[in-house]
Amino acid sequence: MPRVRVTGRSQEAANPISTSKTPRPVTKIRTREPASNLDEQMGLKLETKNTKNKVQVPRARRMQLSLTYVEPWSVAKVSFLLAIAGAVIQVVAASLLWFLLNAIGLFDNITQMVSKTGLDAGGIDLSSVLSLGTVISSVTIFSIFEIIFVVVMATIGAFLYNVVGSLVGGIHVTLGDD
């Protein structure tokens, strides 16, 4: 296993709060990473040229990447899972909204208002038309069609992106450390 060690520094220099006057020996840290990779991951650059060893803060790194191809099958899978999550949220939200509207008595008030105005020619009871089972069934059927629509549109969008990306080179993104 590679070793990481800091040379030329006493423990007192590394820890200014230390109260002892005698420097302690530097301990060796065993890691799985090579020393240069560990320094880069920690963001440290150690100098050992001078007697004063300083830890320098590295400059921000910048990387330019291009997104030129999107796999349509992975887009279809991800959009399917997100559409399923959206459908579950819609069904739960519709049932909670129905319980709220039923608790405040909205369906009964609308039925009474319609019967008072004389528009109740067929004897339609709004609470039976908008029952919980009917509302949840309607929202579930709508959600199934929405899942199919979202997956198809996202997959077609991935194919179109690949065609346009091959023509213009895709999306160019610059990533950087701060």
DAMOMO-V24467 format. One record per residue. N is the residue number from 1. RES is the residue in one small letter. PSI is psi in degrees with one decimal (none if undefined). BURIAL is I if it has 16 or more other ideal C-beta (glycine too) atoms within 10 Angstrom, else O. D_FIRST is the distance of its C-alpha to the first C-alpha in Angstrom with 1 decimal. Layout:
n:N res:RES psi:PSI burial:BURIAL d_first:D_FIRST
n:N res:RES psi:PSI burial:BURIAL d_first:D_FIRST
This chain:
n:1 res:m psi:136.4 burial:O d_first:0.0
n:2 res:p psi:153.1 burial:O d_first:3.8
n:3 res:r psi:149.0 burial:O d_first:6.5
n:4 res:v psi:126.3 burial:I d_first:9.9
n:5 res:r psi:150.2 burial:O d_first:12.8
n:6 res:v psi:120.9 burial:I d_first:16.5
n:7 res:t psi:152.0 burial:O d_first:18.5
n:8 res:g psi:7.7 burial:O d_first:22.2
n:9 res:r psi:136.1 burial:O d_first:22.9
n:10 res:s psi:166.5 burial:O d_first:24.1
n:11 res:q psi:-32.2 burial:O d_first:23.9
n:12 res:e psi:-39.4 burial:O d_first:27.6
n:13 res:a psi:-33.6 burial:O d_first:27.3
n:14 res:a psi:-31.5 burial:O d_first:24.7
n:15 res:n psi:96.7 burial:O d_first:26.9
n:16 res:p psi:-12.8 burial:O d_first:30.6
n:17 res:i psi:-11.1 burial:O d_first:31.9
n:18 res:s psi:138.6 burial:O d_first:30.7
n:19 res:t psi:-12.4 burial:O d_first:33.7
n:20 res:s psi:147.0 burial:O d_first:32.4
n:21 res:k psi:-21.7 burial:O d_first:33.3
n:22 res:t psi:132.6 burial:O d_first:30.7
n:23 res:p psi:141.5 burial:O d_first:27.3
n:24 res:r psi:153.5 burial:O d_first:24.4
n:25 res:p psi:150.7 burial:O d_first:21.2
n:26 res:v psi:131.7 burial:O d_first:18.4
n:27 res:t psi:150.9 burial:O d_first:15.7
n:28 res:k psi:137.7 burial:O d_first:12.0
n:29 res:i psi:126.5 burial:O d_first:10.5
n:30 res:r psi:130.4 burial:O d_first:7.0
n:31 res:t psi:170.7 burial:O d_first:6.8
n:32 res:r psi:-18.0 burial:O d_first:6.0
n:33 res:e psi:148.8 burial:O d_first:8.1
n:34 res:p psi:158.6 burial:O d_first:8.3
n:35 res:a psi:-41.7 burial:O d_first:10.4
n:36 res:s psi:-38.2 burial:O d_first:13.6
n:37 res:n psi:-38.3 burial:O d_first:13.5
n:38 res:l psi:-41.5 burial:O d_first:13.0
n:39 res:d psi:-41.0 burial:O d_first:15.9
n:40 res:e psi:-39.6 burial:O d_first:17.9
n:41 res:q psi:-38.0 burial:O d_first:17.6
n:42 res:m psi:-14.3 burial:O d_first:18.5
n:43 res:g psi:23.7 burial:O d_first:21.3
n:44 res:l psi:147.3 burial:O d_first:20.6
n:45 res:k psi:116.3 burial:O d_first:21.1
n:46 res:l psi:134.2 burial:I d_first:20.7
n:47 res:e psi:137.8 burial:O d_first:23.0
n:48 res:t psi:14.1 burial:O d_first:22.6
n:49 res:k psi:-46.4 burial:O d_first:25.8
n:50 res:n psi:170.1 burial:O d_first:28.2
n:51 res:t psi:-25.2 burial:O d_first:28.5
n:52 res:k psi:107.4 burial:O d_first:28.9
n:53 res:n psi:124.9 burial:O d_first:25.6
n:54 res:k psi:147.9 burial:O d_first:26.4
n:55 res:v psi:118.5 burial:O d_first:24.6
n:56 res:q psi:143.9 burial:O d_first:26.3
n:57 res:v psi:125.6 burial:O d_first:26.9
n:58 res:p psi:155.2 burial:O d_first:26.2
n:59 res:r psi:160.8 burial:O d_first:29.2
n:60 res:a psi:134.9 burial:O d_first:29.8
n:61 res:r psi:143.0 burial:O d_first:28.4
n:62 res:r psi:142.6 burial:O d_first:30.9
n:63 res:m psi:132.4 burial:O d_first:30.6
n:64 res:q psi:124.0 burial:O d_first:33.6
n:65 res:l psi:155.1 burial:O d_first:33.5
n:66 res:s psi:130.3 burial:O d_first:36.4
n:67 res:l psi:100.3 burial:O d_first:37.2
n:68 res:t psi:-19.8 burial:O d_first:39.2
n:69 res:y psi:136.6 burial:O d_first:39.2
n:70 res:v psi:127.3 burial:I d_first:39.2
n:71 res:e psi:116.8 burial:O d_first:39.1
n:72 res:p psi:-32.9 burial:I d_first:42.4
n:73 res:w psi:-39.7 burial:O d_first:41.3
n:74 res:s psi:-34.5 burial:O d_first:38.6
n:75 res:v psi:-40.4 burial:I d_first:41.2
n:76 res:a psi:-42.2 burial:I d_first:43.6
n:77 res:k psi:-45.7 burial:O d_first:41.2
n:78 res:v psi:-42.9 burial:O d_first:40.2
n:79 res:s psi:-32.8 burial:I d_first:43.9
n:80 res:f psi:-45.9 burial:I d_first:45.0
n:81 res:l psi:-39.6 burial:O d_first:42.8
n:82 res:l psi:-36.3 burial:O d_first:43.8
n:83 res:a psi:-36.5 burial:I d_first:47.5
n:84 res:i psi:-44.6 burial:O d_first:47.2
n:85 res:a psi:-41.5 burial:O d_first:45.9
n:86 res:g psi:-37.6 burial:O d_first:48.8
n:87 res:a psi:-41.7 burial:I d_first:51.3
n:88 res:v psi:-41.3 burial:O d_first:50.3
n:89 res:i psi:-39.9 burial:O d_first:50.6
n:90 res:q psi:-42.2 burial:O d_first:54.0
n:91 res:v psi:-43.9 burial:I d_first:55.3
n:92 res:v psi:-42.4 burial:O d_first:54.2
n:93 res:a psi:-39.5 burial:O d_first:55.6
n:94 res:a psi:-39.7 burial:I d_first:58.9
n:95 res:s psi:-40.1 burial:O d_first:59.4
n:96 res:l psi:-39.6 burial:O d_first:58.7
n:97 res:l psi:-39.2 burial:O d_first:61.1
n:98 res:w psi:-43.7 burial:I d_first:63.7
n:99 res:f psi:-38.8 burial:O d_first:63.4
n:100 res:l psi:-46.8 burial:O d_first:63.9
n:101 res:l psi:-34.6 burial:O d_first:66.9
n:102 res:n psi:-35.5 burial:I d_first:68.4
n:103 res:a psi:-34.9 burial:O d_first:67.9
n:104 res:i psi:-4.6 burial:O d_first:69.8
n:105 res:g psi:27.8 burial:O d_first:72.6
n:106 res:l psi:-42.8 burial:O d_first:72.4
n:107 res:f psi:-41.1 burial:I d_first:73.4
n:108 res:d psi:-40.0 burial:O d_first:76.4
n:109 res:n psi:-39.5 burial:O d_first:77.5
n:110 res:i psi:-39.5 burial:O d_first:77.4
n:111 res:t psi:-42.6 burial:I d_first:79.3
n:112 res:q psi:-39.8 burial:O d_first:82.0
n:113 res:m psi:-40.8 burial:O d_first:82.2
n:114 res:v psi:-39.9 burial:O d_first:82.7
n:115 res:s psi:-30.8 burial:O d_first:85.4
n:116 res:k psi:-31.7 burial:O d_first:87.3
n:117 res:t psi:-11.8 burial:O d_first:87.5
n:118 res:g psi:9.0 burial:O d_first:89.1
n:119 res:l psi:0.5 burial:O d_first:86.4
n:120 res:d psi:62.9 burial:O d_first:85.7
n:121 res:a psi:-36.0 burial:O d_first:87.9
n:122 res:g psi:-2.3 burial:O d_first:85.7
n:123 res:g psi:40.6 burial:O d_first:84.6
n:124 res:i psi:128.0 burial:O d_first:80.9
n:125 res:d psi:116.1 burial:O d_first:78.8
n:126 res:l psi:-32.4 burial:I d_first:75.7
n:127 res:s psi:-27.7 burial:O d_first:73.8
n:128 res:s psi:-31.5 burial:O d_first:74.2
n:129 res:v psi:-41.6 burial:O d_first:73.2
n:130 res:l psi:50.2 burial:I d_first:70.1
n:131 res:s psi:165.9 burial:O d_first:69.0
n:132 res:l psi:-41.4 burial:O d_first:65.4
n:133 res:g psi:-40.2 burial:O d_first:65.0
n:134 res:t psi:-42.0 burial:O d_first:66.6
n:135 res:v psi:-46.1 burial:I d_first:64.3
n:136 res:i psi:-38.1 burial:O d_first:61.1
n:137 res:s psi:-42.8 burial:O d_first:62.2
n:138 res:s psi:-43.8 burial:O d_first:63.0
n:139 res:v psi:-36.0 burial:I d_first:59.8
n:140 res:t psi:-43.6 burial:O d_first:57.8
n:141 res:i psi:-42.8 burial:O d_first:59.7
n:142 res:f psi:-40.0 burial:O d_first:59.2
n:143 res:s psi:-35.8 burial:I d_first:55.4
n:144 res:i psi:-44.4 burial:O d_first:55.2
n:145 res:f psi:-35.3 burial:O d_first:56.9
n:146 res:e psi:-38.1 burial:O d_first:54.8
n:147 res:i psi:-47.6 burial:I d_first:51.5
n:148 res:i psi:-44.4 burial:O d_first:52.9
n:149 res:f psi:-44.7 burial:O d_first:54.0
n:150 res:v psi:-42.7 burial:I d_first:50.7
n:151 res:v psi:-43.7 burial:I d_first:48.6
n:152 res:v psi:-44.4 burial:O d_first:51.0
n:153 res:m psi:-38.4 burial:O d_first:51.2
n:154 res:a psi:-38.8 burial:I d_first:47.5
n:155 res:t psi:-42.2 burial:I d_first:47.0
n:156 res:i psi:-38.7 burial:O d_first:49.8
n:157 res:g psi:-37.7 burial:O d_first:48.3
n:158 res:a psi:-42.3 burial:I d_first:45.0
n:159 res:f psi:-43.3 burial:O d_first:47.0
n:160 res:l psi:-38.4 burial:O d_first:49.0
n:161 res:y psi:-40.7 burial:I d_first:46.0
n:162 res:n psi:-38.4 burial:I d_first:44.5
n:163 res:v psi:-47.7 burial:O d_first:47.8
n:164 res:v psi:-38.4 burial:O d_first:48.1
n:165 res:g psi:-33.5 burial:I d_first:44.5
n:166 res:s psi:-26.1 burial:O d_first:45.0
n:167 res:l psi:-43.8 burial:O d_first:48.0
n:168 res:v psi:-5.8 burial:O d_first:46.8
n:169 res:g psi:2.3 burial:O d_first:43.1
n:170 res:g psi:-165.4 burial:I d_first:42.1
n:171 res:i psi:129.4 burial:O d_first:41.1
n:172 res:h psi:127.6 burial:O d_first:39.2
n:173 res:v psi:137.0 burial:O d_first:37.0
n:174 res:t psi:119.8 burial:O d_first:35.3
n:175 res:l psi:143.5 burial:O d_first:32.4
n:176 res:g psi:155.4 burial:O d_first:31.3
n:177 res:d psi:144.7 burial:O d_first:29.4
n:178 res:d psi:none burial:O d_first:31.6
